[in-house]
Amino acid sequence: MDINQNWQKKVIIIGGLIGLVSGLFAAYLLIQRNTEKLSGPDITPGDGVKVGLGLLGVLKLIADMGEK
C-alpha cells in the first residue's frame, strides 16, 4: 500500500512543478509581448475561450495516456 501512495505523490509533485514552470513561462511571454507594444494585455474573450479549449485538449491527451 505504501508503494502505491509513493508513486502517486511523485506524480502529483512532478505534475505540479511542470504546471508551475509552464504557467510562469506563459506569463513571461505575455509580459514580453506587451512590453514591446508598450501597452497592457489585450486579451479578448475569444482568446480566453481558445486558451481554455486548448488546455482541455491537453488535459484529455494526458488523461488518455493513463488509460493505455
N, C-alpha and C positions, 0 to 999 in steps of 0.2 A: 504493500500500500504506500509506503514511503517513497519508493522508486517512482510510482505513478505521479505523485504530487511533485516530485523533484523536477521532472521534465516539464510539467505544466507551469511551474514557477519560472523556469528558464525561458519558455516560450513567451510568457507574459512580459518578462523583463526585456527580452530582445525585441519583441514587437513594440513595446513602449518606447524603447530607445530609437528604433527605426522611425517611428511616428514623430518623435520629438525632433530628430535631425531633419527629416523631410519637411516638417512644418516650419522649422527655423529657416531652412533653405528657401522655401516658398515665400516666406515673409521678407527675406533678404532680397530676393529677385523683385518682389513688388516694390520695395523701397527703392532699389536701384533704378527701376524703370521710371518711377515717378520723380526721382531726384533729377534725372536727366531732363524731364519735361518741366521741372520747377513747379509742380502742382501736387495736389493731394491725390489719393487714389480715386479713380473714376470708375468704380465697379458698378455695372448696371445689374438690375435683377436678372437679366438674361445670362450675364456672365456667372452669376451665382448659381443659376439652375444648371449651367454647363458644368461647373466645378462639382456640384452635388451629384449629378448623374455620372460624371467621371469617377468620383470616389465610390459610388455604389457599384460601378463596374469593376473597379479594382478589388473591392471587398468580396464581390461574387467570385472573382477569379481565385482569391485566397481561400475562400470557403470551399470551392470546388477542388482545390489542391488537397484539402484534408480528407476528401471522400475517396481518393484514389488509393 
